[in-house]
Amino acid sequence: MTAPLLPPLEERHDDRPTGWERLRDAWLGDPARLRLVSWLAPALVTLLAAVLRITGIGHPHAIVFDETYYVKDAWSLWVQGYEGTWGDKANELFASGDTSALQTAGSFVVHPPLGKWLIALGIAAFGPGSSFGWRISTAIIGTLTVLVVYLLAKALTRSVVAATLAGLLLAVDGLGIVLSRIGLLDGILTFFIVLGILFLVYDRQRVMPRLEDRTSHERGDAPTLWGRVFWGRPWVVLAGLALGAATSVKWSGAYVLAAAGIYLVVTDALARRRAGVALWPTDAVLRQGPVSFLLLVPVAAATYLASWSGWFLTSGGYDRNAADGALASWLKYHSDILAFHVGLTSSHPYASPAWQWPLLIRPTAFWVGGQDAPCFGTDHCIGTITSIPNPLIWYLGVAAAVYLLVRFVRGLVLRSPMPWSYAIPLVGLAATYLPWLAFPERTIFQFYTVVMAPFLILALVLALRDIAGRRSAPRHRRQAGQRTVLVIVVLILLVSAFWYPLWIGLPVPWWFWQAHNWMITWI
């Protein structure tokens, strides 16, 4: 009996490209087109982010939620150099452009000044009576965060498609949109954190191969006890600058700075092991470790200290003369701030402990307004600004993070190869989420998770990349995976369109608002 002329159907032509792969190769296979797409893709996703974040940010023309602290403190910094106290009806007067309620007495504020200085730039440009001016700085910074996430995903995957998807998901996510459209600090904090992580990835890509190549070249066939110590690591210095700026916005940036230091030591140790260094743990900790510390931490500390220059150069700031010498007074002030943060346990209707965050139990309603005139043919309308992210992005991102963690742990236990890119979202999530679990009684809010969103999106993009399949996978497997990814992305865009009115405070019919309350705790 002769053998069949054709292999079984499921085995035929597995090496042929799918329709998506043909389209991708047609555009990205040509060097000229690849250069064009490499510029065009980030420009378009950044433009989309700008439109979603800047259009109509003057609404509502009122001090929203914690803008009552940061917007007014920003103006006080601009005109006095320090945060002053405010008199009665300050919010209403400020919204009308009247800043006469500002007093010269220093106010006890519990966050460093850098974020408020950045908000102040917009107020100075457009005037204190412009709600557009209160928020334009956070909108621009939120837009730039999308570009930085694109660059980070491109560095991790070396794929324009994956990077574009990461930027697109952040551009349309509600948490990023909302925190870019009001004058709070958390969107600014997110930008500097993601920028610092990007610099660490650039350092790894440039320094690790140099370490492995030079060590292997110098030792030849003989074992070596020590590897090279690198001082020339400009990306580490820039990471220290960015993470120092993050800490200068909110102290939670220091958690990421500490995680960055650990990440540097661990990656240096693993690189030395791959290079054949006999004493690779000791080499990384005791020889390269102090050098990395000197490149990272002092510049971060100097950045933080510089952010307080207004307080040092004036005499009216809170506790400015509480001790002998400005530095001693500054340290006392920091002791008081620390005591405040540790002891903050007052109740709040929108408080959400950190264990609730992955489940998305209690988002924050930043603003709720009514509409006297009928809208869309109904007499009862409501406008809201809620910190709910795109639920599909959020829940899939959490699932993707668990997937990466399982793959990562399995790879460590079995010593099997895994993409090193898996570690970056996991490090980012650990630094931005786990510390909050240590304060179960503290009054904290779900919108703090805006700093987690870029890393959840990176985890989701890496997981979707695995679902889409590699070129070595059977063709029918790649087709199914790519179609699945396409369906997920389309659904995400539709969900963002459904939620967008509630992210920007548009008046909507009551029934439309109720259709978004998927949990009773979302009200």
Long-range contacts (C-beta under 8 A, 24 or more apart in sequence): 10-474, 10-476, 11-474, 13-475, 14-474, 14-475, 14-476, 15-475, 16-475, 18-475, 18-478, 18-479, 18-482, 20-482, 20-486, 21-471, 21-478, 21-482, 24-161, 28-160, 28-161, 34-160, 37-160, 38-160, 41-150, 41-160, 41-163, 41-164, 41-167, 42-147, 42-150, 42-151, 42-163, 42-164, 42-167, 45-146, 45-147, 45-150, 45-164, 45-167, 45-168, 45-171, 46-143, 46-144, 46-146, 46-147, 46-150, 46-167, 46-171, 48-168, 48-171, 48-172, 49-142, 49-143, 49-146, 49-147, 49-167, 49-170, 49-171, 49-176, 50-139, 50-143, 52-171, 52-172, 52-177, 52-500, 53-139, 53-142, 53-143, 53-177, 53-180, 53-181, 54-136, 54-139, 54-140, 54-143, 55-504, 56-504, 57-131, 57-132, 57-135, 57-136, 57-139, 57-181, 58-130, 58-131, 58-132, 58-135, 59-131, 59-504, 59-505, 60-131, 60-367, 60-369, 60-383, 60-385, 60-505, 61-95, 61-131, 62-91, 62-95, 62-131, 62-367, 63-91, 63-94, 63-95, 64-182, 64-183, 64-366, 64-367, 64-385, 65-182, 65-184, 65-364, 65-366, 65-367, 66-184, 67-134, 67-182, 67-183, 67-184, 69-109, 70-111, 70-115, 70-116, 70-119, 70-183, 70-184, 70-185, 71-119, 71-123, 71-134, 71-183, 72-102, 73-107, 73-109, 73-116, 74-116, 74-117, 74-119, 74-120, 74-123, 74-134, 74-183, 75-99, 75-102, 75-120, 75-123, 75-128, 76-102, 76-107, 77-113, 77-116, 77-117, 77-120, 77-310, 78-117, 78-120, 78-123, 78-124, 80-104, 80-314, 80-316, 81-310, 81-311, 81-313, 81-314, 81-316, 81-317, 82-106, 82-310, 82-311, 82-314, 82-316, 82-317, 82-318, 82-320, 83-107, 83-109, 83-113, 83-116, 83-317, 83-318, 84-316, 94-128, 94-129, 95-129, 95-131, 96-129, 97-127, 97-128, 97-129, 97-130, 98-129, 99-128, 104-316, 105-316, 106-316, 106-317, 106-318, 106-319, 106-320, 107-318, 108-318, 108-319, 108-336, 108-340, 109-318, 110-337, 110-340, 110-341, 111-185, 111-249, 111-250, 111-251, 112-247, 112-248, 112-249, 112-250, 112-251, 112-304, 112-307, 112-308, 113-248, 113-307, 113-308, 113-310, 113-311, 114-188, 114-245, 114-248, 114-249, 114-307, 115-185, 115-188, 115-189, 115-248, 115-249, 115-250, 116-185, 117-307, 117-310, 118-188, 119-183, 119-188, 134-183, 135-181, 135-182, 135-183, 137-183, 137-188, 138-179, 138-180, 138-181, 138-182, 138-183, 138-184, 138-187, 138-188, 139-180, 139-181, 141-180, 141-187, 141-188, 141-191, 142-176, 142-177, 142-179, 142-180, 142-181, 142-187, 142-190, 142-191, 143-180, 144-191, 145-170, 145-176, 145-180, 145-187, 145-190, 145-191, 145-194, 145-454, 146-170, 146-171, 146-176, 148-191, 148-194, 148-195, 148-198, 149-194, 149-454, 149-457, 149-458, 151-198, 152-194, 152-197, 152-198, 152-201, 152-424, 152-454, 152-458, 153-458, 153-461, 155-198, 155-201, 155-202, 155-205, 156-201, 156-421, 156-424, 156-458, 156-462, 157-421, 157-461, 157-462, 157-465, 159-465, 162-461, 162-462, 162-465, 165-461, 165-464, 165-489, 166-457, 166-458, 166-461, 168-489, 169-393, 169-457, 169-460, 169-461, 169-492, 170-453, 170-454, 170-457, 172-390, 172-492, 172-493, 172-496, 173-389, 173-390, 173-393, 173-453, 173-457, 173-496, 174-386, 174-387, 174-388, 174-389, 174-390, 174-496, 174-499, 174-500, 174-502, 174-503, 175-387, 175-388, 175-389, 175-390, 175-394, 175-447, 175-449, 175-450, 175-453, 176-389, 176-450, 176-453, 177-500, 177-503, 177-504, 178-366, 178-385, 178-386, 178-387, 178-447, 178-503, 179-387, 179-447, 179-450, 181-385, 181-503, 181-504, 182-366, 182-385, 184-447, 185-249, 185-250, 186-250, 186-447, 186-448, 186-450, 186-451, 187-450, 188-249, 189-246, 189-249, 189-250, 189-252, 189-253, 189-450, 189-451, 190-450, 190-451, 190-453, 190-454, 192-242, 192-243, 192-245, 192-246, 192-249, 192-253, 193-242, 193-243, 193-246, 193-253, 193-256, 193-428, 193-432, 193-451, 194-428, 194-454, 195-242, 196-239, 196-240, 196-242, 196-243, 196-246, 196-256, 196-257, 196-260, 197-239, 197-256, 197-260, 197-424, 197-427, 197-428, 199-235, 199-236, 199-238, 199-239, 199-242, 200-235, 200-236, 200-239, 200-260, 200-263, 200-264, 201-424, 202-235, 203-233, 203-235, 203-236, 203-239, 203-264, 204-267, 204-420, 206-235, 207-233, 207-235, 208-267, 208-271, 211-268, 211-271, 211-272, 211-275, 212-271, 212-274, 212-275, 215-272, 215-275, 215-276, 215-277, 216-275, 216-276, 219-276, 223-276, 223-278, 224-276, 224-277, 224-278, 225-277, 225-278, 225-279, 225-283, 226-277, 226-279, 226-283, 226-287, 227-271, 227-272, 227-275, 227-277, 227-280, 227-283, 227-287, 227-288, 229-287, 229-288, 229-291, 230-288, 230-291, 231-291, 231-295, 233-292, 233-295, 236-264, 236-292, 236-295, 236-296, 237-295, 237-296, 237-299, 239-296, 240-295, 240-296, 240-297, 240-298, 240-299, 240-300, 240-303, 241-299, 241-300, 241-303, 243-296, 243-300, 244-299, 244-300, 244-301, 244-302, 244-303, 244-304, 245-303, 245-307, 247-300, 247-303, 247-304, 248-303, 248-304, 248-306, 248-307, 251-337, 251-341, 252-432, 252-435, 252-448, 252-451, 255-431, 255-432, 255-435, 256-428, 256-431, 256-432, 257-296, 257-297, 257-300, 258-431, 259-427, 259-430, 259-431, 260-296, 260-431, 261-292, 261-293, 261-296, 261-297, 263-423, 263-427, 264-289, 264-292, 264-296, 265-289, 265-292, 268-292, 341-442, 342-439, 342-442, 344-442, 344-443, 345-441, 345-442, 345-443, 346-443, 347-443, 348-443, 348-445, 350-445, 350-446, 351-443, 351-444, 351-445, 352-444, 352-445, 352-446, 353-440, 353-444, 354-433, 354-436, 354-437, 354-439, 354-440, 354-444, 355-437, 355-440, 356-446, 357-433, 357-436, 357-446, 357-448, 357-449, 357-452, 358-398, 360-388, 360-389, 360-391, 360-394, 360-395, 360-446, 360-519, 361-446, 361-519, 361-521, 362-446, 362-521, 362-522, 363-387, 363-388, 363-446, 363-447, 363-522, 364-445, 364-446, 364-447, 366-447, 367-505, 369-505, 369-507, 371-507, 375-507, 375-508, 375-509, 376-508, 376-509, 376-512, 377-509, 378-509, 378-510, 378-511, 380-509, 380-510, 381-507, 381-508, 381-509, 381-510, 382-507, 382-508, 382-510, 382-513, 383-505, 383-506, 383-507, 383-508, 384-502, 384-505, 384-513, 385-502, 385-503, 385-504, 385-505, 386-502, 386-503, 386-522, 387-445, 387-446, 387-447, 387-450, 388-499, 388-502, 388-503, 388-516, 388-522, 389-449, 389-453, 390-492, 390-495, 390-496, 390-499, 391-495, 391-499, 391-518, 392-488, 392-491, 392-492, 392-495, 393-456, 393-457, 393-460, 393-492, 393-495, 394-453, 394-456, 396-460, 396-463, 396-488, 397-453, 397-456, 397-457, 397-459, 397-460, 398-456, 399-463, 400-456, 400-459, 400-460, 400-462, 400-463, 400-464, 401-425, 401-426, 401-429, 401-455, 401-456, 401-459, 403-459, 403-463, 404-459, 404-462, 404-463, 419-462, 421-462, 422-462, 424-455, 424-458, 425-455, 425-456, 425-458, 425-459, 425-462, 426-455, 426-459, 428-452, 428-454, 428-455, 428-458, 429-455, 429-456, 429-459, 464-488
